[in-house]
Every structure is written in structure tokens, then in C-alpha cells.
Amino acid sequence: MVAEVTSHDSDTRRRDHSDKRVGYATAGIPVHLLVDRDTDSLIVHSEPDGDTYRLCRSYKYGDEVALPSPVDITLDTEKLKDYAG
């Protein structure tokens, strides 16, 4: 699994939401969790297939986020609201 938080750089959209995701999928990383500070959300990518992920789910801060296998844990994201925009 890879977990990361978006940066505040000018190319964040391209790099954090596209380039890295493609690289992780290509490497076969089963779960990619991205905390997006611009939209106060978490994005879970899973089931890598070539250079993409078959599944992509988005959650708002405060949601319980069930990470799929092989991680199989549930995150309580309520505390992230304290850091929202």
C-alpha cells in the first residue's frame, strides 16, 4: 500500500492525481490512498490493472474508509476535519 497527502505545488493535480497513480498501478501496488487537501477528501484506488486501477472510491473527511484487501483495515477520518481548508 502507498498512502500520501497532496502537496501544494503548482503541478499537484498532474503529479499527485495522475503521474504517481499510473506509476503505482504499473508497479502492482494493490492499494493507493491519496489524501487530497484541496477537496478535503480521501481517494482509494485498488485492483491495479496495467497502468490504471479498476476501482476508485472517494470519501469526505469524517467518513469511515474501509481499505480493501490486502490491507483490510477501516480508517476513522473524523480527526481530519480539524485540518480542513
Contacts in CASP RR format, 6 or more apart in sequence:
PFRMAT RR
TARGET T0000
AUTHOR 0000-0000-0000
METHOD contacts of the structure
MODEL  1
MVAEVTSHDSDTRRRDHSDKRVGYATAGIPVHLLVDRDTDSLIVHSEPDG
DTYRLCRSYKYGDEVALPSPVDITLDTEKLKDYAG
1 29 0 8 1.000
1 30 0 8 1.000
1 31 0 8 1.000
1 32 0 8 1.000
1 33 0 8 1.000
1 67 0 8 1.000
1 70 0 8 1.000
1 71 0 8 1.000
2 24 0 8 1.000
2 29 0 8 1.000
2 31 0 8 1.000
2 32 0 8 1.000
2 33 0 8 1.000
3 32 0 8 1.000
3 33 0 8 1.000
3 34 0 8 1.000
3 35 0 8 1.000
4 16 0 8 1.000
4 20 0 8 1.000
4 33 0 8 1.000
4 34 0 8 1.000
4 35 0 8 1.000
5 34 0 8 1.000
5 35 0 8 1.000
5 37 0 8 1.000
6 12 0 8 1.000
6 16 0 8 1.000
6 17 0 8 1.000
6 34 0 8 1.000
6 35 0 8 1.000
6 36 0 8 1.000
6 37 0 8 1.000
6 38 0 8 1.000
7 15 0 8 1.000
7 16 0 8 1.000
8 37 0 8 1.000
9 15 0 8 1.000
12 38 0 8 1.000
16 34 0 8 1.000
16 36 0 8 1.000
17 34 0 8 1.000
17 36 0 8 1.000
20 32 0 8 1.000
21 32 0 8 1.000
21 34 0 8 1.000
21 45 0 8 1.000
21 52 0 8 1.000
21 53 0 8 1.000
22 51 0 8 1.000
22 52 0 8 1.000
23 51 0 8 1.000
24 32 0 8 1.000
24 45 0 8 1.000
24 48 0 8 1.000
25 32 0 8 1.000
25 45 0 8 1.000
25 48 0 8 1.000
25 49 0 8 1.000
25 50 0 8 1.000
25 51 0 8 1.000
25 52 0 8 1.000
25 53 0 8 1.000
26 48 0 8 1.000
26 50 0 8 1.000
26 51 0 8 1.000
27 48 0 8 1.000
28 48 0 8 1.000
28 50 0 8 1.000
29 48 0 8 1.000
30 46 0 8 1.000
30 47 0 8 1.000
30 48 0 8 1.000
30 68 0 8 1.000
30 69 0 8 1.000
30 70 0 8 1.000
30 71 0 8 1.000
31 44 0 8 1.000
31 45 0 8 1.000
31 46 0 8 1.000
31 67 0 8 1.000
31 68 0 8 1.000
31 70 0 8 1.000
31 71 0 8 1.000
32 44 0 8 1.000
32 45 0 8 1.000
32 46 0 8 1.000
32 53 0 8 1.000
33 42 0 8 1.000
33 43 0 8 1.000
33 44 0 8 1.000
33 45 0 8 1.000
33 65 0 8 1.000
33 67 0 8 1.000
34 42 0 8 1.000
34 43 0 8 1.000
34 44 0 8 1.000
34 45 0 8 1.000
35 41 0 8 1.000
35 42 0 8 1.000
35 80 0 8 1.000
36 42 0 8 1.000
36 43 0 8 1.000
37 83 0 8 1.000
37 85 0 8 1.000
40 60 0 8 1.000
40 61 0 8 1.000
40 80 0 8 1.000
40 81 0 8 1.000
40 84 0 8 1.000
40 85 0 8 1.000
41 58 0 8 1.000
41 59 0 8 1.000
41 60 0 8 1.000
41 61 0 8 1.000
42 58 0 8 1.000
42 59 0 8 1.000
42 60 0 8 1.000
42 61 0 8 1.000
42 63 0 8 1.000
42 65 0 8 1.000
42 75 0 8 1.000
42 77 0 8 1.000
42 80 0 8 1.000
43 56 0 8 1.000
43 57 0 8 1.000
43 58 0 8 1.000
43 59 0 8 1.000
44 55 0 8 1.000
44 56 0 8 1.000
44 57 0 8 1.000
44 58 0 8 1.000
44 59 0 8 1.000
44 65 0 8 1.000
44 67 0 8 1.000
44 68 0 8 1.000
45 53 0 8 1.000
45 55 0 8 1.000
45 56 0 8 1.000
46 53 0 8 1.000
46 54 0 8 1.000
46 55 0 8 1.000
46 68 0 8 1.000
47 53 0 8 1.000
47 54 0 8 1.000
47 55 0 8 1.000
47 68 0 8 1.000
48 54 0 8 1.000
55 68 0 8 1.000
59 65 0 8 1.000
59 77 0 8 1.000
61 77 0 8 1.000
61 78 0 8 1.000
61 80 0 8 1.000
61 81 0 8 1.000
61 84 0 8 1.000
62 76 0 8 1.000
62 77 0 8 1.000
62 78 0 8 1.000
62 80 0 8 1.000
62 81 0 8 1.000
63 77 0 8 1.000
64 74 0 8 1.000
64 75 0 8 1.000
64 76 0 8 1.000
64 77 0 8 1.000
65 74 0 8 1.000
65 75 0 8 1.000
65 77 0 8 1.000
66 73 0 8 1.000
66 74 0 8 1.000
67 73 0 8 1.000
67 74 0 8 1.000
67 75 0 8 1.000
END
